[in-house]
């Protein structure tokens, strides 16, 4: 249903790792147009970079494709747009927002010393920003930071979407607090913390997501096909964008994003406190909170096969699997516990390729359950609806297996991509004052599938889940208080069933 006086559609742009995706979406969730363009990744060991200029070219290609659907429909204008990017991806730009370093991607692992110095994971943006400042020879000068080559120009730490919004508006604009979070921004005080004061104007101004940043300029309009004067709204990270696209925005609701790795993002009226730093909190546009955490387990642990759907169907014969797998897609764990030395393991010997496949599917779901147990341990509200998104949500078998192991229902939306979340945020940021983001999402997010757990299947996985908890604790990765809490919840669920 359209709101009176609102524009026809909004554009969401997602700067992914492999490609840029643009979606043009109406207020009732109808996708009018879509476009995509590939991105090139430059990897060498722990190094992972992208060319910021390629981001812009890909945005132009994807946007033109999405906007082409409006040709012949009238003016071709839209209500607004928002952009999301990969959390932790940063670069350095000059005072005009022009990049002069590559973009260091979220999983670039070179800032080890800087991460230790500031007490953050290497995947966070601040360690990488400090590494860039040091590597490219910038030092404190009387008039800001000057390069070793004497360029004398100001330097600015810039997040991935800021490059695009600067090109769209034709001016340097603030960053959003969602992308700034992993650069050390204090989302509660809504300010850069005192310990980063020495960086001065190197750090950008910050606004809440959903804030109007400016309008599409004439040069960007010609390049992208987006009408000049279209409002540009501050976006959020790709994880938050996926959460918006799932509709999990009311307190107690959670979105489980399963792709290469597993990310859980929820909604809460207040921040979820975690002394271990495993769970972090994004600030929602209305001032409430979006807590979450990112695991290193996921579909990335699955082998490359010709027909995954066929193995899915065969895996149903192995519930539970004859092997117990902890399926890390890369070394080190971040959520539901912090263990940099954690490695993938398998206990027992799979009976077949299908059994091995089943063990990975089940291992991811066990970790997903442990993540929810950890959130419960922290006192986070988890009693709301659970939504599945991410590439793995395309597997009907895995979706049902996950709800069986979790012992709780889940929903799968029609569109499971962050670009939709940015279209929703654009509609919110350009709509009437006082309208809730959750209400906008209710209209634009369409639920495709409702899943219910099967009690008999849930019971099959109690023992292997308990065994995984024991093994993780024995290896010294899972803290004893969390292991105890998990067993208590498991025993209570068994009694209640």
C-alpha positions in Angstrom: 0.0 0.0 0.0 1.4 3.4 -1.0 1.4 6.3 1.5 -0.3 9.4 0.2 2.1 11.9 -1.3 5.0 9.5 -1.4 7.2 8.8 -4.4 6.8 5.7 -6.5 9.9 3.8 -5.5 13.3 4.0 -3.7 16.7 2.8 -4.7 18.9 0.7 -2.6 22.6 0.1 -3.5 24.7 -2.6 -1.9 28.5 -2.5 -2.3 29.3 -6.2 -1.9 32.5 -8.1 -2.0 32.0 -9.7 -5.4 29.6 -7.2 -7.0 27.4 -4.1 -6.6 23.7 -4.6 -6.5 20.9 -2.0 -7.0 17.2 -2.6 -6.4 14.4 -0.2 -7.2 11.5 -1.0 -4.8 8.0 0.3 -4.2 6.3 0.9 -0.8 4.5 -2.5 -1.1 7.8 -4.4 -1.8 7.4 -4.7 -5.6 10.8 -4.7 -7.3 10.5 -2.5 -10.3 14.1 -2.8 -11.4 17.4 -4.4 -10.5 21.0 -4.2 -11.7 24.3 -5.7 -10.9 28.0 -5.2 -11.8 31.0 -7.3 -10.8 33.9 -6.1 -8.7 37.5 -7.2 -8.9 39.3 -8.4 -5.7 43.0 -8.2 -5.3 44.2 -10.9 -2.9 47.7 -11.9 -1.8 47.9 -13.8 1.4 46.3 -11.7 4.2 46.1 -8.7 1.7 42.7 -8.0 0.3 42.1 -4.7 -1.6 39.7 -3.2 -4.1 40.0 -0.2 -6.4 37.6 2.5 -5.2 37.3 3.8 -8.8 35.8 0.4 -9.7 33.2 0.8 -7.0 31.9 4.0 -8.7 31.9 2.4 -12.2 30.0 -0.6 -10.9 27.5 1.6 -9.1 26.9 3.5 -12.4 26.3 0.2 -14.3 24.0 -1.3 -11.7 22.0 1.9 -11.2 21.5 2.5 -14.9 20.1 -1.1 -15.2 17.8 -0.7 -12.2 16.6 2.7 -13.3 15.9 1.6 -16.9 12.6 0.1 -15.7 11.3 3.7 -15.2 11.7 4.6 -18.9 8.3 5.2 -20.4 6.7 5.4 -17.0 6.9 9.2 -16.8 9.5 11.4 -15.2 11.6 8.6 -14.0 12.3 10.2 -10.6 12.5 8.2 -7.3 11.9 9.2 -3.7 15.5 8.7 -2.6 18.4 6.3 -2.3 20.8 4.8 0.3 24.0 2.9 0.1 25.5 0.1 2.2 29.0 -1.4 2.2 31.0 -4.1 3.8 31.6 -3.3 7.4 35.3 -2.6 8.2 36.3 -1.6 4.7 38.2 1.7 4.7 40.6 3.9 2.6 42.1 7.3 2.7 40.8 10.2 0.7 41.8 13.9 0.2 39.8 16.9 1.4 37.5 16.6 -1.6 36.8 12.9 -1.0 39.0 11.7 -3.8 40.6 8.3 -3.0 44.4 8.1 -3.0 44.8 4.6 -1.4 43.2 1.3 -2.3 40.2 0.2 -0.3 41.3 -2.2 2.5 38.5 -4.8 2.6 36.9 -6.0 5.8 39.0 -9.2 5.9 42.4 -7.6 5.0 44.6 -9.0 7.8 47.7 -6.8 7.7 46.9 -4.5 10.7 47.8 -7.0 13.3 50.0 -4.7 15.4 47.5 -1.9 15.2 44.6 -4.2 16.2 46.6 -5.3 19.3 47.3 -1.7 20.2 43.7 -0.6 20.1 42.2 -3.9 21.4 40.2 -4.7 18.3 39.9 -7.5 15.8 41.9 -7.0 12.5 38.5 -7.1 10.7 37.5 -3.8 12.3 38.1 -0.5 10.5 40.2 1.4 13.0 43.3 -0.9 12.9 43.2 -0.8 9.1 42.9 3.0 9.1 45.9 3.3 11.4 47.8 0.9 9.2 47.0 3.1 6.1 48.0 6.3 7.8 51.4 4.8 8.8 52.0 2.9 5.5 51.2 5.9 3.3 53.5 8.2 5.3 51.0 10.6 6.8 52.1 12.5 10.0 51.0 15.2 12.2 51.6 18.7 10.8 50.7 22.2 11.8 48.0 22.3 9.2 46.7 18.8 9.7 48.4 15.7 8.3 50.9 16.1 5.5 52.3 13.4 3.3 55.9 12.5 3.2 55.9 13.7 -0.4 54.9 17.2 0.7 51.5 17.3 -0.9 50.2 19.3 2.0 46.6 18.2 1.5 44.3 17.1 4.3 43.7 13.4 4.6 40.5 11.7 5.7 39.6 8.2 6.9 36.7 7.2 4.6 34.4 4.3 4.7 33.4 2.4 1.5 29.9 3.9 0.9 31.2 7.5 1.6 33.1 7.3 -1.7 29.9 6.7 -3.5 27.7 9.2 -1.7 30.4 11.9 -2.2 30.3 11.2 -6.0 26.5 11.1 -6.0 26.2 14.5 -4.2 29.3 16.1 -5.6 30.5 17.1 -2.1 32.2 15.6 0.9 29.5 14.4 3.3 29.4 12.9 6.8 29.7 9.2 7.3 26.9 7.2 9.1 27.4 5.9 12.6 26.9 2.3 11.5 30.0 2.2 9.3 31.9 4.4 11.9 31.2 1.9 14.7 34.2 -0.3 13.8 36.4 2.8 13.4 35.9 3.4 17.2 32.9 5.7 17.1 31.0 5.8 20.4 27.4 5.1 19.4 26.1 5.8 22.9 27.6 9.2 23.3 27.3 9.8 19.5 30.8 11.2 19.4 34.4 10.1 18.6 36.0 9.0 21.9 38.7 11.0 23.6 41.4 8.4 22.9 41.0 9.2 19.2 41.3 12.9 19.7 44.9 12.9 18.3 43.5 12.0 14.9 41.6 15.3 14.8 40.0 16.1 11.4 41.3 12.9 9.9 38.1 11.3 11.3 34.9 12.3 9.4 31.8 13.9 10.8 29.1 11.4 11.7 25.3 11.3 11.4 22.7 8.7 12.2 21.6 6.3 9.4 18.5 7.6 7.6 19.8 11.3 7.7 19.5 13.2 4.5 23.0 13.9 3.2 22.2 15.9 0.0 20.9 15.4 -3.5 22.2 13.7 -6.6 24.2 16.2 -8.6 23.9 16.7 -12.4 27.2 14.9 -13.1 26.2 11.9 -11.1 22.8 11.9 -12.7 24.3 11.7 -16.1 26.6 8.8 -15.1 24.0 6.7 -13.1 20.6 7.5 -14.7 19.3 8.7 -11.3 17.5 12.0 -11.6 19.3 15.1 -10.4 17.9 16.3 -7.1 17.1 12.8 -5.8 17.6 12.7 -2.0 20.6 10.7 -0.8 20.2 9.2 2.6 22.9 8.0 5.0 23.1 4.2 4.9 24.3 1.4 7.2 26.6 -1.6 7.0 25.7 -4.6 4.8 24.8 -6.6 7.9 22.4 -4.0 9.2 21.0 -3.6 5.7 20.3 -7.3 5.5 18.6 -7.0 8.9 16.4 -4.2 7.7 15.6 -6.4 4.6 14.5 -9.2 6.9 12.1 -6.9 8.9 13.7 -7.9 12.2 13.5 -4.4 13.7 11.2 -4.7 16.8 12.8 -5.6 20.1 13.4 -9.3 20.5 13.5 -10.0 16.7 16.6 -11.5 15.1 17.9 -12.0 11.7 20.3 -14.8 11.0 22.4 -14.1 7.9 24.0 -17.3 6.6 26.5 -16.9 3.7 30.2 -17.7 3.7 30.0 -17.0 7.4 27.2 -16.6 9.9 26.0 -13.2 11.3 23.2 -12.7 13.8 21.6 -9.2 14.2 18.7 -8.3 16.4 16.8 -5.4 17.8 16.8 -4.2 21.4 15.5 -1.2 23.3 18.9 -0.9 25.0 22.5 -2.0 24.2 23.4 -5.6 24.9 26.5 -5.4 27.3 29.3 -7.8 26.6 32.6 -7.5 28.4 34.2 -10.0 26.0 33.5 -7.7 23.1 32.0 -10.5 21.1 28.6 -8.7 20.6 28.6 -5.1 19.5 25.7 -2.7 19.1 24.8 -0.5 16.1 22.6 2.5 16.7 19.3 2.3 14.9 18.0 5.4 13.1 15.4 6.0 15.8 18.0 5.7 18.6 17.3 2.2 19.7 19.8 -0.6 19.2 20.8 -3.3 16.8 23.1 -5.8 18.6 24.8 -8.5 16.8 27.9 -10.7 16.3 29.7 -12.4 13.4 30.9 -16.0 13.5 33.6 -17.6 11.3 31.5 -20.7 10.7 29.3 -20.8 7.6 28.7 -22.1 4.1 32.3 -21.3 3.3 33.2 -24.6 5.0 31.3 -26.6 2.4 33.3 -28.1 -0.4 32.6 -27.0 -4.0 30.3 -29.6 -5.6 28.5 -29.8 -8.9 25.0 -30.3 -7.4 24.6 -29.0 -3.8 20.8 -29.6 -4.0 21.4 -33.3 -4.6 23.7 -33.5 -1.6 21.0 -31.7 0.5 18.5 -34.4 -0.4 20.9 -37.1 0.5 21.9 -35.4 3.8 18.4 -36.0 5.1 19.4 -39.7 5.6 22.1 -38.6 8.2 20.2 -36.9 11.0 22.3 -36.8 13.0 25.5 -37.2 11.1 27.9 -39.9 12.0 30.5 -37.2 12.4 30.5 -34.0 14.5 32.0 -31.0 12.7 32.9 -27.5 13.8 32.8 -25.9 10.4 35.0 -22.8 10.5 35.3 -21.1 7.0 38.6 -19.5 8.1 40.8 -19.9 11.2 39.8 -18.1 14.4 36.4 -17.6 16.0 34.6 -14.3 16.8 31.1 -15.3 17.9 29.7 -16.9 20.1 33.1 -16.8 21.7 36.5 -15.1 20.9 39.2 -17.6 20.1 41.8 -16.4 17.6 43.5 -19.8 17.6 40.3 -21.9 16.9 40.4 -24.2 14.0 37.9 -26.4 12.2 37.6 -30.0 13.4 35.7 -33.2 12.8 35.1 -35.8 15.4 34.4 -39.3 13.9 34.5 -40.4 10.3 31.7 -39.6 7.9 30.2 -42.6 6.2 30.0 -41.0 2.8 30.2 -37.7 1.0 26.6 -37.0 1.9 27.3 -37.7 5.5 30.2 -35.3 5.5 28.0 -32.7 3.8 25.3 -33.3 6.5 27.9 -32.8 9.2 28.8 -29.3 8.0 25.1 -28.3 7.6 24.4 -29.5 11.2 27.6 -28.0 12.6 26.6 -24.6 11.3 23.2 -24.9 12.8 24.7 -26.1 16.2 26.9 -22.9 16.2 23.8 -20.8 15.3 22.1 -22.3 18.4 25.1 -21.6 20.5 25.1 -18.0 19.3 21.5 -17.6 20.5 22.4 -19.3 23.8 25.2 -16.7 24.2 22.8 -13.9 23.5 20.4 -15.3 26.1 23.3 -15.6 28.6 24.0 -11.8 28.1 20.4 -10.9 28.8 19.5 -10.0 25.2 15.8 -10.2 24.2 15.5 -13.2 21.8 11.8 -14.0 22.2 10.7 -12.3 18.9 10.5 -13.7 15.4 13.6 -15.2 13.8 14.3 -14.6 10.1 16.7 -16.4 7.8 18.5 -14.4 5.0 21.8 -14.8 3.2 22.7 -17.0 0.3 22.3 -20.2 2.3 18.6 -19.4 2.9 18.0 -20.5 -0.7 18.4 -24.1 0.5 15.0 -25.3 1.6 16.5 -28.4 3.3 19.1 -26.4 5.3 16.4 -23.9 6.4 14.2 -26.8 7.8 17.3 -28.4 9.4 18.2 -25.2 11.1 14.7 -24.6 12.7 14.7 -28.3 13.8 18.1 -27.9 15.5 17.2 -24.5 17.0 13.8 -25.7 18.1 12.1 -22.5 17.1 10.2 -21.2 14.0 11.8 -19.0 11.4 10.7 -16.9 8.4 12.3 -16.5 5.0 11.6 -13.3 3.0 11.2 -13.1 -0.7 14.2 -10.8 -1.2 17.2 -11.7 0.9 19.7 -9.0 0.0 21.0 -5.8 1.6 20.0 -3.6 -1.3 16.4 -4.1 -0.3 17.3 -2.9 3.2 18.8 0.3 1.7 15.6 0.9 -0.3 13.6 0.6 3.0 16.0 3.0 4.7 15.7 5.5 1.9 11.9 5.4 2.1 12.2 5.9 5.9 14.7 8.8 5.6 12.6 10.7 3.0 9.2 9.9 4.5 7.0 11.7 7.1 8.7 12.6 10.4 7.8 10.2 13.2 7.1 7.1 11.1 8.9 4.1 12.4 11.5 2.2 10.3 9.8 -1.1 11.4 6.5 0.2 9.9 8.1 1.0 6.6 9.8 -2.4 6.5 6.5 -4.1 7.3 5.1 -2.7 4.0 8.2 -3.4 1.8 9.5 -6.8 3.2 7.6 -9.8 1.8 7.8 -13.1 3.7 8.0 -16.1 1.4 8.2 -19.0 3.7 7.2 -19.8 7.3 9.1 -22.7 8.9 8.1 -24.7 12.0 10.4 -27.1 13.9 9.5 -30.8 14.1 9.8 -31.9 17.7 10.9 -35.4 16.8 13.8 -34.0 14.7 14.8 -31.5 17.3 15.2 -34.3 19.8 17.6 -36.1 17.5 20.1 -33.3 17.8 20.2 -32.8 21.6 23.1 -35.2 22.1 25.4 -34.1 19.3 24.8 -30.4 20.3 25.7 -31.2 23.9 28.8 -33.1 22.7 29.9 -30.1 20.6 29.5 -27.8 23.6 31.7 -30.2 25.7 34.3 -30.4 23.0 34.6 -26.6 22.6 34.9 -26.2 26.3 37.5 -28.9 26.6 39.6 -27.2 23.9 39.6 -24.0 26.0 37.7 -21.9 23.4 34.2 -21.9 25.0 34.2 -20.1 28.4 32.9 -22.3 31.2 30.0 -19.9 32.2 28.6 -20.0 28.7 29.0 -23.8 28.5 27.1 -24.2 31.8 24.4 -21.8 30.7 24.0 -23.7 27.5 23.6 -27.0 29.2 21.1 -25.5 31.6 19.0 -24.3 28.7 19.3 -27.6 26.9 18.2 -29.5 30.0 15.3 -27.2 30.5 14.2 -27.6 26.9 14.4 -31.4 27.2 12.3 -31.3 30.3 9.7 -29.0 28.8 9.4 -31.2 25.7 
